[in-house]
Amino acid sequence: MMLDLLTNTLAFVVALGLIIFVHEGGHLMMAKAFKMRVLTFSLGFGKRLWGFERGGTDYRVSALPLGGYVKLFGENPDEATGDPGEFLGRPRWQRAVVFFAGPLTNIVFSVALIAVLFMIGIEVPDLQSIPPVLGTVEAGSSAAAAGLKPGDRIVEVNGKPVARWQDVGFELMAAPDRPVVVRVERGKERFAATVTPGKVPRYEYGDTAGMFPIVLPRVAQVIPGGPAEKAGFQRGDELRAVDGKPITDAADFVAAIEARAGQETRVEVARAGRNQVLTVVPAAEARAGGKGKIGVSIGVYQRYGPAEAVVQSVRYNWGIVTQTFAVIEKILSRQLAAKTALSGPIEIAAMSGAAARSGWKSLAYLMGFLSMSIAVLNLLPLPILDGGNIFILAIEGVLRRDLSLRVKERIAQVGFLLLVMLMVMVLYFDLVKTLPGLSGKP
């Protein structure tokens, strides 16, 4: 328990610290490019713990690692001296670009990081391309009780058409512990079924009704000298069928191979967009009770060449953007509880620790997601956020005059109050999720 807490904290500080470094670094570089004077570049808030000064800028690490900031000379009207390096003395478009540079660097960082992971190869499902077809139904779940079966295609959730499994998952997430009506296609038949999203043992990252899509496994590693290497298996091969029988997940494939020890077995794989059949003889493994093994490790594996990796990374990150706005819309329309949708530092730290324990690729993948999410949220036209500052500059540009100092002070005060209220709210939600007794549930 203590080791997990330490891992969570360390992974959270590293992940958040790097994302903030990138974000504030964007503000810093653009301000320097415009010859603005930068007084402070800080990771964290509060007391200065360590740092150095270079080029008139104090680069520091501060005590509270939950954010960061860049302090520009002449940000406040009462600091005006006529110095050419003053922030407020620069054209509005330059100031807007400085504000925009932070989120922009987060976007570039996320696209680049995910692209690198796709080039190296990473074991994660591509939820944006998975069709809404059931591959597995958890025994004892509400989906099983509703009579749903593998092969069923979900076409609607609560009256909303769905085209991808990601759409199904999003609608289920929006209704935890509440009945949801799904419309299902089974062959030529269409019918409605009622399921109740909730946690199930095999899926720890969200609410599900015991329904899982067809996610074809891929070869993550080929063990040298094993039957698979001799048969021509390669890392990244998508496993589709064994002896003509389609498989729906990794468990299907393992069960089929284990039952064919010493028997010639035909495995259909997809490689570079083409299907081919490989013939392999699973070896009987004494340590596994004589069950068949071919010498591969399998997972939900994605790997692309450089150009395709960038394309897929942009596609993945655009999915984050659209889903973020969909979540905001559902919260504002009261279709989704903020407690369910919002994650605070405690929950993000737990996610970071779990990712770190899975390996550096999982942590980097989570960092890419967080970086893009932070970029989107920072561009919202709310006071104090970068998007809010850009919005005020746009208003001043339309009016062709600056807003009064009094108005700006009030906007800043409201923004600060909203930010504090949001922090308190997400911390409370974190505590409710971590200590369920606070919510009144056992």
SETILUM-497317 format. One record per atom (N, C-alpha, C, O): x, y, z; residue in three letters. Coordinates in steps of 0.2 Angstrom, whole numbers, plus 5000, padded with zeros to 4 digits. Each point is the difference from the previous one (the first is absolute). Example, Ala and Ser with C-alpha at 12.3 -4.5 7.8 and 13.67 -1.06 7.14 Angstrom:
2
506649725039ala;499650065000ala;500450065000ala;500549995003ala;499350064993ser;500450065001ser;499650055003ser;500350065001ser;
//
This chain:
442
500449945000met;499650065000met;500450065000met;499950054996met;500649955009met;500550065000met;500450014994met;500150054997met;500149895000leu;500450004994leu;499650034994leu;500250044996leu;499149945003asp;499650024995asp;499950085001asp;500050044995asp;499949985011leu;499950075001leu;500650044998leu;500050064997leu;500649925005leu;500650034998leu;500150004992leu;500250054997leu;499649895000thr;500150004992thr;499550054997thr;500150034995thr;499349975008asn;499550054998asn;500250075000asn;499950044995asn;500449985011thr;500250075001thr;500650024995thr;500050054997thr;500549905003leu;500650014995leu;499850014993leu;500250044996leu;499349915002ala;499850004993ala;499650064998ala;500150034995ala;499549995010phe;499650064999phe;500450074999phe;499950044996phe;500649965009val;500450065000val;500450004993val;500150064997val;500249895001val;500449994994val;499650024994val;500150044996val;499349935003ala;499550014995ala;499850074999ala;500050034995ala;499750005011leu;499750065000leu;500650054999leu;499950054997leu;500749945006gly;500550055000gly;500350014993gly;500150054997gly;499949894999leu;500250004993leu;499550044996leu;500250044995leu;499249955006ile;499450034996ile;500050075001ile;500050044996ile;500149985010ile;500050085002ile;500750034997ile;499950064998ile;500649905003phe;500750034997phe;499950024993phe;500250054997phe;499449904999val;499950014993val;499550064999val;500250044996val;499349965008his;499550064999his;500350075002his;500050044996his;500349965009glu;500350075002glu;500650014996glu;500250064999glu;500249894998gly;500550014996gly;499850034993gly;500450044997gly;499049955001gly;499750034994gly;499950075001gly;500250044996gly;499549985010his;500050075002his;500650045000his;500150054997his;500449915006leu;500750035001leu;500350014993leu;500350064999leu;499749894997met;500450014993met;499750054996met;500350044997met;499049975003met;499750054996met;500150075002met;500150054997met;499949965010ala;500150065003ala;500850024998ala;500150064999ala;500349905002lys;500750014998lys;500150024993lys;500450044998lys;499249924998ala;500150024993ala;499750074998ala;500350034995ala;499249995009phe;499850074999phe;500450055004phe;499850065000phe;500849925003lys;500450045004lys;499750035006lys;500150065002lys;499449915001met;499750025006met;500449985006met;500349954999met;499750085006arg;500449995006arg;499649945004arg;499450025002arg;500949934999val;499749945004val;500450005007val;500649995000val;499050035005leu;500350005007leu;500149935003leu;500549995003leu;498949974997thr;500149945003thr;499749944996thr;499550014996thr;500849945004phe;499749934997phe;500049955006phe;500549985002phe;498950005000ser;500049965006ser;499649944999ser;499450004997ser;500849945005leu;499749945000leu;499749995007leu;500450005005leu;498950014996gly;499850005007gly;499850075002gly;500250054997gly;499549955009phe;499850075003phe;500350005007phe;500249955003phe;499850115000gly;500250015007gly;500850015000gly;500350034996gly;499949955010lys;500750015002lys;500549974995lys;499949954997lys;500650095001arg;500549984995arg;500549955004arg;500350025005arg;499749924992leu;500549955003leu;500750004997leu;500549995003leu;499550024990trp;500649994996trp;500050044994trp;499450014997trp;501150015000gly;500050044994gly;500650034998gly;500550005004gly;499550044990phe;500650034998phe;499750064996phe;499550004997phe;501050055002glu;499850064996glu;500450004993glu;500649995001glu;499150024994arg;500350014993arg;499650054996arg;499449994999arg;501050054998gly;499650054995gly;499550045003gly;499550024997gly;500650005010gly;499550045003gly;499449965003gly;499550035002gly;500549904997thr;499449965002thr;500249955006thr;500549974999thr;499150035006asp;500149965005asp;499649934999asp;499450005000asp;501049954998tyr;499849934999tyr;499949965006tyr;500649995003tyr;498849995000arg;500049985006arg;499549945001arg;499649994995arg;500549975010val;499549955002val;499850025007val;500350015004val;499049994996ser;499750025006ser;499649955004ser;500049944998ser;499850075008ala;499849955005ala;499449964998ala;500049945001ala;499550094996leu;499449974999leu;499949974992leu;499950054996leu;500249895003pro;500149974993pro;499349994997pro;499949954997pro;499750105003leu;499349994997leu;499950054994leu;499450024999leu;501150004998gly;499950054995gly;500750044998gly;500549975002gly;499550094996gly;500650034998gly;499850074997gly;499450014999gly;501050035000tyr;499950074997tyr;500650034997tyr;500649985002tyr;499350074994val;500550044997val;499850075002val;499450034998val;501050015005lys;499950075002lys;500350054995lys;500750005000lys;498950044997leu;500350044995leu;500050075003leu;499650025004leu;500950024994phe;500150075002phe;499550044997phe;499950004994phe;499850045010gly;499550054998gly;499349974998gly;499750024996gly;500149925008glu;499449974998glu;499450045003glu;499450004998glu;500750045008asn;499550045003asn;500150084998asn;500650024999asn;498950015000pro;500050074998pro;500450055005pro;500350044997pro;499749945009asp;500350045005asp;500849995000asp;500450035003asp;499849924993glu;500749994999glu;500350034994glu;500650004999glu;499050044997ala;500250034994ala;500650055001ala;500050055005ala;500549954992thr;500650045000thr;500250034993thr;500550045000thr;499249934995gly;500250024993gly;500649964998gly;500250014994gly;500049945010asp;500549954997asp;499849964994asp;499449985000asp;501050024995pro;499849964994pro;499949935001pro;499749974996pro;500550005010gly;499949935001gly;499349995004gly;499949945001gly;499750115000glu;499449995004glu;499549964996glu;499950014994glu;499749955009phe;499549954997phe;499550054997phe;499849994995phe;499950055009leu;499450044998leu;500250054995leu;499550034997leu;501149995002gly;500250044995gly;500049984993gly;500250034995gly;499749905005arg;500149974993arg;499349994997arg;499550015003arg;500549994990pro;499349994997pro;499649945002pro;500349955003pro;499150064997arg;499549955002arg;500149934997arg;500049955003arg;500250054991trp;500149944996trp;500649965003trp;500049945000trp;500550105002gln;500649965003gln;499849975007gln;500249955001gln;499450095003arg;499849985006arg;499649935000arg;500149965003arg;499450044992ala;499649954998ala;500449944998ala;499949945002ala;500650074994val;500549944998val;500349975006val;500149945000val;500250105005val;500349985006val;499549965004val;500249945002val;499250084999phe;499549965003phe;499949934997phe;499949955003phe;500050054990phe;499949944996phe;500549955000phe;499949954999phe;500750085002ala;500649964999ala;500049945005ala;500349944999ala;499550075007gly;500049955005gly;499649944998gly;500249945000gly;499150074999pro;499649944997pro;500349974994pro;499949944999pro;500350104996leu;500349984994leu;500649955001leu;500049954997leu;500450065008thr;500649965001thr;499749935003thr;500349954999thr;499250065005asn;499749945003asn;499749954994asn;500149945000asn;499650094995ile;499749974995ile;500649964996ile;499949954998ile;500650095000val;500649974996val;500349955004val;500249954997val;499950065010phe;500349955004phe;499649935000phe;500349954999phe;499050065001ser;499649945000ser;500049964994ser;500149945000ser;499950104994val;500049974994val;500749964999val;500049954997val;500550095004ala;500749974999ala;500149945005ala;500249954998ala;499650055008leu;500149955005leu;499649934998leu;500249955000leu;499150064998ile;499649954998ile;500349974993ile;500049944999ile;500250104997ala;500349984993ala;500649955002ala;500149954996ala;500450075008val;500649965002val;499849945003val;500249954998val;499350055006leu;499749935003leu;499749964994leu;500249945001leu;499550094995phe;499749964994phe;500649974996phe;499949944997phe;500650105002met;500649974996met;500449955004met;500249954996met;499850055010ile;500449955004ile;499549945001ile;500349944999ile;499150075001gly;499549955001gly;499750005008gly;500450005004gly;499050004996ile;499750005007ile;499349965000ile;499749994995ile;500249985011glu;499549955001glu;499450045003glu;499950005006glu;499750034989val;499450045002val;499549994995val;500249994994val;499150005007pro;499549994995pro;499950074997pro;500150055002pro;499749954991asp;499850054996asp;499350015001asp;499649984995asp;500150055010leu;499350015002leu;499650034994leu;499449994999leu;501050064998gln;499650044995gln;499949964993gln;499650024996gln;500749925003ser;499849964994ser;499749945002ser;499849964995ser;500150025011ile;499749945002ile;499250004999ile;499750055003ile;500049914993pro;499350004999pro;499649985007pro;500349975004pro;499150054996pro;499649995006pro;499749935000pro;499449995001pro;501049964999val;499849934999val;500349965006val;500650015002val;499049965002leu;500249965006leu;500449944998leu;499949964996leu;500750045008gly;500449954999gly;500049955006gly;500049945000gly;499850095006thr;500049965006thr;499450035005thr;499950065000thr;499749905003val;499550025005val;500249975007val;500049945000val;500150105004glu;500349985007glu;499449965003glu;499450025001glu;500849925002ala;499549965003ala;499850035007ala;500450035003ala;498949974998gly;499750035006gly;499950084999gly;499850035005gly;500450004990ser;499950074999ser;499350024998ser;499649954998ser;500250115002ser;499350024997ser;500049994993ser;499449984998ser;501150024998ala;500049984993ala;499849934999ala;499649984995ala;500749985009ala;499849934999ala;499349985002ala;499649964997ala;500250085009ala;499349995002ala;499550034995ala;499449974999ala;500850074997ala;499650034995ala;499949964993ala;499750014996ala;500749945004gly;500049954995gly;500550024994gly;499949974995gly;500650075006leu;500450024995leu;500649954999leu;500149965005leu;500150034988lys;500549954999lys;500550034995lys;499950054997lys;500749915003pro;500550024996pro;499850004993pro;499649964998pro;500650094998gly;499850014993gly;499450054999gly;499950024995gly;499850005011asp;499450054999asp;500350064999asp;500650025002asp;499150024993arg;500250074999arg;499650055003arg;499450004999arg;500950055005ile;499650055003ile;499950064995ile;500550024997ile;498950005002val;499950054995val;499750065003val;500150064997val;499749945009glu;499750065004glu;500149995007glu;500049945003glu;500250115001val;500050005007val;499650065002val;500150064999val;499449935005asn;499550055003asn;499750044994asn;500050065000asn;499949914994gly;499750034994gly;500550044996gly;499850034995gly;500949975007lys;500550034996lys;500449954996lys;500249955002lys;499850064991pro;500449954996pro;500750005001pro;500350055002pro;500049894998val;500750005001val;500449964995val;499749954997val;500950075001ala;500349984994ala;500749965002ala;500249964996ala;500050065010arg;500649975003arg;499949985007arg;499650025003arg;500949934999trp;499949985007trp;500250065005trp;499750005005trp;500750054993gln;500150055004gln;499450045001gln;499950035006gln;499649984990asp;499450035001asp;499649965005asp;499650035004asp;500449904996val;499649965004val;500350015007val;499650015005val;501149994996gly;500350015006gly;499850075003gly;500050005006gly;500050054990phe;499950075003phe;499350005003phe;499950035005phe;499649944991glu;499350015003glu;499949955006glu;499650025004glu;500849934996leu;499949965007leu;500350045005leu;499850005006leu;500850034993met;500350045005met;499650055003met;500050025006met;499650014990ala;499550065002ala;499449975004ala;499750045002ala;500349904999ala;499449975004ala;500249955005ala;499749945000ala;500850075004pro;500249955005pro;499449985005pro;499750045003pro;500249904997asp;499549975005asp;499350024998asp;499549995004asp;500450034990arg;499350024998arg;499849954994arg;500449994995arg;499049995004pro;499849964994pro;500150044994pro;499850064999pro;500549904996val;500150034993val;499749954995val;500149945000val;499550094995val;499749964995val;500450004994val;500250054997val;500049895001val;500449994994val;499649964995val;499749965001val;500450074993arg;499749964994arg;500549964996arg;500550024999arg;499349925000val;500549954998val;499849974993val;499449984999val;501150004997glu;499849964994glu;500349935001glu;500650005002glu;499149954997arg;500249935000arg;499849974993arg;499449985000arg;501050024995gly;499849974994gly;499550054997gly;500150064999gly;499349924999lys;499550044997lys;499550035006lys;499550034998lys;500649955008glu;499650025005glu;500250065004glu;500650015001glu;499050035001arg;500150065004arg;499650005006arg;499449995000arg;500950025006phe;499650005006phe;500450055005phe;500650024999phe;499050005006ala;500350055005ala;500149955007ala;499749965001ala;500850065002ala;500249975006ala;500250065005ala;500350054999ala;499649935008thr;500250055005thr;500649975004thr;499949955003thr;500650094998val;500649985003val;500150065005val;499850065000val;500649925005thr;500250055006thr;500850015000thr;500349955003thr;500050104995pro;500750015000pro;500250005008pro;499750025004pro;500949944997gly;500350005006gly;500649965000gly;500249984994gly;500250035011lys;500749975000lys;500049924999lys;499549975004lys;500950004992val;500149935000val;500749985001val;500450044998val;499849905005pro;500649995002pro;500650014994pro;500550025002pro;499349964992arg;500550004995arg;500150074997arg;500450004995arg;499350055007tyr;500050064997tyr;500050065005tyr;499550015003tyr;501150014999glu;500150055005glu;500050074999glu;500050045004glu;500049984989tyr;500050074998tyr;499450034999tyr;500050064997tyr;499449925004gly;499450034999gly;499449965001gly;500149945002gly;499350084997asp;499449965001asp;499849974993asp;500150024995asp;499749925006thr;499849964995thr;499449955002thr;500049995006thr;499649994990ala;499549955002ala;500249934999ala;499549964999ala;501150035000gly;500249934999gly;500149984993gly;500049944998gly;500050124998met;500049994992met;500750024998met;500350055002met;500149914994phe;500650014997phe;500049994993phe;499749964997phe;500750094999pro;500049994993pro;500549954997pro;500349975004pro;499650024990ile;500549964997ile;500650044999ile;500150044996ile;500449945007val;500750035000val;500549954998val;500349965005val;499950034989leu;500449954998leu;500750015002leu;500350055000leu;500049905003pro;500750005003pro;500550014995pro;499949974994pro;500750055007arg;500550004996arg;500649975003arg;500150005006arg;500449984990val;500649975003val;500550065002val;500250044996val;499949965011ala;500450055003ala;500849985000ala;500450054999ala;499749895001gln;500749975000gln;500049934997gln;499649965002gln;500950034994val;500149934998val;500649975003val;500650035000val;499449925004ile;500549975004ile;500549964995ile;499849964996ile;500850065004pro;500549974996pro;500049925001pro;500049985005pro;500149994989gly;500049925000gly;499449975001gly;500049945000gly;499450095001gly;499449975002gly;499649984993gly;500250024995gly;499349945006pro;499649984994pro;499750064996pro;500050004994pro;499950065009ala;499750064997ala;500550034995ala;499950024995ala;500749985008glu;500650034996glu;500149964994glu;500150024994glu;499949915006lys;500149964995lys;499450004995lys;500149994994lys;499350025008ala;499450014996ala;500050064996ala;499650014996ala;500850045006gly;500050074997gly;499650055003gly;499850054997gly;500049945009phe;499650065004phe;500550065001phe;500649995001phe;499050074999gln;500450065001gln;499750045005gln;499450005001gln;501050045002arg;499750055005arg;499550054996arg;500250024995arg;499249995008gly;499550044997gly;499549964996gly;499550034998gly;500649915001asp;499549964996asp;499350005004asp;500049985006asp;499550034991glu;499350005003glu;499749934999glu;500049974995glu;499850005011leu;499849935000leu;499350004999leu;499650025004leu;500149944990arg;499350004998arg;499749945001arg;499450005002arg;500949944997ala;499649945000ala;500549945001ala;500650014999ala;499249945004val;500449945001val;499649944997val;499449985002val;500949994993asp;499749944997asp;499350024997asp;499549965001asp;500550104997gly;499350034997gly;499550025004gly;499550034998gly;500749975009lys;499550025005lys;500250075002lys;500550015003lys;499150044996pro;500150075002pro;500150015007pro;499749965004pro;500850084998ile;500150015007ile;499850085002ile;500050044995ile;499849975011thr;499850075002thr;500450035005thr;500050065000thr;500449915003asp;500550035005asp;500649955001asp;500049954997asp;500550085007ala;500649965002ala;499849935003ala;500349954999ala;499250055005ala;499849945004ala;499849944995ala;500249955001ala;499450074994asp;499849964995asp;500649964996asp;500149944999asp;500450114999phe;500649974997phe;500449955004phe;500249954998phe;499950075009val;500449965004val;499749935001val;500349955000val;499050055001ala;499649945001ala;500149964994ala;500149945001ala;499850094993ala;500149964994ala;500749964999ala;500049954998ala;500550095004ile;500749984999ile;500149945005ile;500349954999ile;499550075007glu;500149955006glu;499749934998glu;500349955002glu;499250054994ala;499649944999ala;500349964994ala;499849944999ala;500850094998arg;500249964994arg;500849995001arg;500350004995arg;499949985011ala;500749985001ala;500249944995ala;499649955000ala;500950064996gly;500349954996gly;499649994993gly;500149964996gly;499450085003gln;499650004994gln;500150064995gln;500150055002gln;499949934992glu;500150054995glu;499450055000glu;499449984999glu;500750085002thr;499550055001thr;500150064995thr;500550034999thr;498949994998arg;500050064995arg;499850065004arg;499450005002arg;501050054998val;499850065003val;500050064995val;500550014996val;498950025003glu;499950064996glu;500250065003glu;499850015006glu;500750034991val;500250065003val;499950064994val;500049984994val;500050085009ala;500050064995ala;500650035001ala;500250025006ala;500249994989arg;500650045000arg;500050054994arg;500049984994arg;500250085008ala;500050064995ala;499450004996ala;500050014994ala;499449985009gly;499450004996gly;499849944996gly;499550004997gly;500949955003arg;499849944997arg;500049945004arg;500349995005arg;499249974994asn;499949935004asn;500449954997asn;500149994994asn;500249975010gln;500449944998gln;499949955005gln;499950015006gln;500349924992val;499949955005val;500749975001val;500449984996val;499850015011leu;500649975002leu;499849945003leu;499649995004leu;500949964995thr;499949935002thr;500549995006thr;500650014999thr;499249975007val;500449995006val;499849945004val;499449985000val;501149995003val;499849945004val;500250025007val;500650015002val;498950015003pro;500150025006pro;500449945004pro;499849945000pro;500650085004ala;500449965004ala;499749985007ala;499750055003ala;500349894999ala;499749985007ala;500550035005ala;500649985000ala;499150065004glu;500550035006glu;499849965006glu;499550015003glu;501049965000ala;499949965006ala;499850055006ala;499649985004ala;500750084996arg;499850045006arg;499350025000arg;499750035005arg;500049974989ala;499350024999ala;499549944999ala;499550004998ala;500849945005gly;499649945000gly;499949974993gly;499549974999gly;501050044997gly;499949974993gly;499650044995gly;499949984995gly;499950085007lys;499650044995lys;500550034995lys;500650015001lys;499150014993gly;500450024995gly;500250075000gly;499650055003gly;501049974995lys;500350065000lys;500450014994lys;500349964997lys;499650105000ile;500450014994ile;500650055000ile;500450024996ile;499650025010gly;500650045001gly;499950074998gly;500450034997gly;499050005005val;499950074999val;499750035006val;499649975004val;500550104997ser;499650035005ser;499550044996ser;500250034994ser;499249985008ile;499550034996ile;499650065004ile;500050005006ile;499850054990gly;499650055003gly;499650044995gly;500049984994gly;499850085008val;499650044995val;500650054998val;500150055002val;500249934993tyr;500650034998tyr;499950054993tyr;499749984996tyr;500650085005gln;500050044994gln;500750034999gln;500450025004gln;499849974989arg;500650034998arg;500050024993arg;499749964996arg;500650105002tyr;499950034994tyr;500750024997tyr;500550025005tyr;499650004989gly;500650034997gly;499950085002gly;499550025002gly;501150014997pro;500050075002pro;499450054998pro;499750035004pro;500149974989ala;499550044998ala;499349985002ala;499650045003ala;500349894997glu;499349985003glu;500050015007glu;499450015003glu;501149985001ala;500050025007ala;499850075002ala;499650015004ala;500650044992val;499850075001val;499350004998val;499650045004val;500149934991val;499350014998val;499649975005val;499550035002val;500749915001gln;499649965005gln;500050045007gln;499550005003gln;501150044998ser;500050045006ser;499650065000ser;499650015005ser;500450024989val;499550064999val;499349975001val;499650045003val;500249914994arg;499349975001arg;499949985007arg;499450025002arg;501049955001tyr;499949995007tyr;499950065005tyr;499650005004tyr;500850054994asn;500050065004asn;499450044998asn;499750035005asn;500149974989trp;499350034998trp;499449975004trp;499650035002trp;500549904999gly;499549975004gly;499950025007gly;499550015003gly;501150015000ile;500050035007ile;499750065000ile;499650025004ile;500550034991val;499750064999val;499249995000val;499750045004val;500149924991thr;499350004999thr;499649975007thr;499550025002thr;500949935001gln;499749975006gln;500050055006gln;499549995004gln;501050054996thr;500050055006thr;499450044999thr;499750025005thr;500250014989phe;499450044999phe;499349975001phe;499650035003phe;500449904995ala;499449975001ala;499949995008ala;499450005002ala;501149995002val;499949995007val;499850075003val;499550005004val;500850054994ile;499850075002ile;499350014999ile;499650035004ile;500149954990glu;499350014998glu;499649965004glu;499450035002glu;500849914999lys;499549965005lys;500050025007lys;499550005003lys;501150034999ile;500050035007ile;499550065000ile;499650015005ile;500550034991leu;499650075000leu;499249984999leu;499650045002leu;500349914994ser;499349984999ser;499749955005ser;499449985000ser;501050015005arg;499949955006arg;499849934998arg;499649975003arg;500750014991gln;499949934998gln;500649965003gln;499949945001gln;500650095002leu;500549975003leu;500250035006leu;500150065000leu;500049915005ala;500250025007ala;500750035000ala;500549964997ala;499750105005ala;500750025000ala;500449955004ala;500650004999ala;499149975006lys;500449965005lys;500349944995lys;500649975002lys;499050014994thr;500249944995thr;500550024995thr;500549964999thr;499450104999ala;500550024994ala;500650035002ala;500550004996ala;499550045010leu;500650045001leu;500549965005leu;499849965004leu;500850044994ser;500649975004ser;500450055003ser;500250054997ser;499949945010gly;500550055003gly;500749975001gly;500149954997gly;500350085007pro;500749985001pro;500149935003pro;500449964998pro;499150025006ile;500049945004ile;499949944994ile;500449955000ile;499150064996glu;499849954995glu;500550004995glu;500249944997glu;500150125001ile;500550004994ile;500649975003ile;500449964996ile;499850055010ala;500649975003ala;499949925000ala;500549964999ala;498950015003ala;499949935000ala;500149974993ala;500349954999ala;499450094996met;500149984993met;500750004998met;500249964996met;500250095006ser;500750014998ser;500449945003ser;500449974997ser;499450015009gly;500449955004gly;499849934996gly;500549964999gly;498950035000ala;499849944996ala;500449994993ala;500249954999ala;499850114998ala;500350004993ala;500849995001ala;500349964996ala;500050075009ala;500749995001ala;500249935002ala;500549974998ala;499050005006arg;500149935002arg;500049954994arg;500249944999arg;499450084996ser;499949964993ser;500650014996ser;500149964995ser;500350095006gly;500650024995gly;500050074998gly;499550035000gly;501149994997trp;500050074998trp;499650024995trp;499850064999trp;500049894996lys;499650014994lys;499350025003lys;499750054997lys;500149925008ser;499350015002ser;500050075003ser;499550045000ser;501049985004leu;500050075003leu;500150054995leu;499750055001leu;500749944994ala;500150054994ala;499350014997ala;499850054998ala;499849895001tyr;499450014996tyr;499550045004tyr;499650044998tyr;500449955009leu;499650045004leu;500250075000leu;499650055000leu;501049965000met;500350075000met;499750044993met;499950065001met;500149904994gly;499850034994gly;499350025000gly;499750054998gly;499949915005phe;499250015001phe;500050065005phe;499650054998phe;500749955007leu;500050065005leu;500250074997leu;499750055001leu;500849944995ser;500350064997ser;499550034995ser;499850065000ser;499849904996met;499550034995met;499450025004met;499750054998met;500149925007ser;499550025004ser;500150075004ser;499550045000ser;501149975002ile;500250065003ile;500050064995ile;499750055002ile;500549934992ala;500050054995ala;499350024998ala;499850065000ala;499749894999val;499350024999val;499750045005val;499750054999val;500449935008leu;499750045005leu;500350075001leu;499650045002leu;501049964996asn;500350075001asn;499850054995asn;500050065001asn;499749914993leu;499850054995leu;499350025001leu;499750044996leu;499949935009leu;499450025001leu;500050085002leu;500450025004leu;499150024994pro;500050075001pro;499750025007pro;499550035001pro;500949945004leu;499850015007leu;500650055003leu;500649994998leu;499250055007pro;500550045003pro;500649975003pro;499949945002pro;500650094998ile;500749975002ile;500349954995ile;500650004999ile;499049964998leu;500349954995leu;500250044994leu;499950054999leu;500649914997asp;500350034994asp;499450024995asp;500050064997asp;499549905003gly;499550024995gly;499650065002gly;499750044996gly;500249975011gly;499750065003gly;500450064998gly;499750054998gly;500949955003asn;500450054998asn;500050024993asn;500050064998asn;500049894998ile;500050014992ile;499350034999ile;499950054996ile;499649935007phe;499350034999phe;499950075002phe;499750044996phe;500649985009ile;500050075002ile;500450044995ile;499850064999ile;500849924999leu;500450034995leu;499550014994leu;500150054996leu;499649905002ala;499550004994ala;499550065001ala;499950034995ala;499849975011ile;499550055001ile;500350074999ile;499750054998ile;500949965005glu;500350065000glu;500250024993glu;500050064998glu;500249894998gly;500150014993gly;499450034996gly;500150044996gly;499349935006val;499450024996val;499850075003val;499850044996val;500349975010leu;499850075003leu;500650054998leu;499850065000leu;500849924998arg;500550044999arg;500250055005arg;500350055000arg;499749925006arg;500250035006arg;500049955006arg;499749945000arg;500850075005asp;500049965006asp;499450005004asp;499850055001asp;500149895002leu;499550015005leu;500350035007leu;500650005000leu;498950035004ser;500350045005ser;500349955005ser;499949945001ser;500650095003leu;500349965005leu;499649975005leu;500049945002leu;499450095000arg;499549985005arg;499749944997arg;499949955004arg;499950054989val;499749944997val;500449945000val;499849955002val;500850064996lys;500549955000lys;500149975007lys;500149945001lys;500050105004glu;500149975007glu;499449965002glu;500149955003glu;499350074995arg;499449965002arg;500049944996arg;499849945003arg;500350064991ile;500149944996ile;500549955003ile;499949945001ile;500750095001ala;500549955003ala;499749975007ala;500249955001ala;499550095003gln;499749985006gln;499549954999gln;500049955004gln;499650064991val;499549944999val;500349944998val;499849945002val;500750074993gly;500449944998gly;500349965005gly;500049945000gly;500450105005phe;500349975005phe;499549965005phe;500249945002phe;499250094999leu;499549975004leu;499849944997leu;499949945003leu;499950064990leu;499849944997leu;500549945000leu;499949945001leu;500850084998leu;500549955000leu;500149975007leu;500049945000leu;499950105005val;500149975007val;499449955001val;500049955003val;499450084995met;499449955001met;500049944996met;499849955003met;500550054991leu;500149944996leu;500549955004leu;499949945000leu;500650095002met;500549965004met;499749965006met;500149955001met;499650095003val;499649975006val;499549954997val;500049955004val;499750064991met;499549954998met;500349944998met;499849945001met;500750064994val;500349944998val;500449965005val;500049945000val;500350105005leu;500349975006leu;499449965004leu;500249945002leu;499350094999tyr;499449965004tyr;499849944996tyr;499949955003tyr;500050064990phe;499849944996phe;500549955001phe;499949945000phe;500850085000asp;500549955000asp;500049965007asp;500049945000asp;499850105005leu;500049965007leu;499449965000leu;500049955003leu;499450074994val;499449965000val;500249934996val;499749955002val;500650064992lys;500249944997lys;500549955004lys;499949944999lys;500650095004thr;500549975004thr;499749975006thr;500249945002thr;499350105002leu;499749975006leu;499350004999leu;499650055002leu;500149904995pro;499350004998pro;499550015006pro;499550024999pro;500849975007gly;499550025006gly;499850075000gly;499550025003gly;500950034994leu;499850075000leu;499450014996leu;499650055001leu;500249904994ser;499550014995ser;499349975003ser;499550014997ser;500649965009gly;499449975003gly;499949934998gly;499549975002gly;501050004993lys;499949934998lys;500549965004lys;500550035003lys;499349914998pro;500449965004pro;500749984997pro;500449965003pro;
//
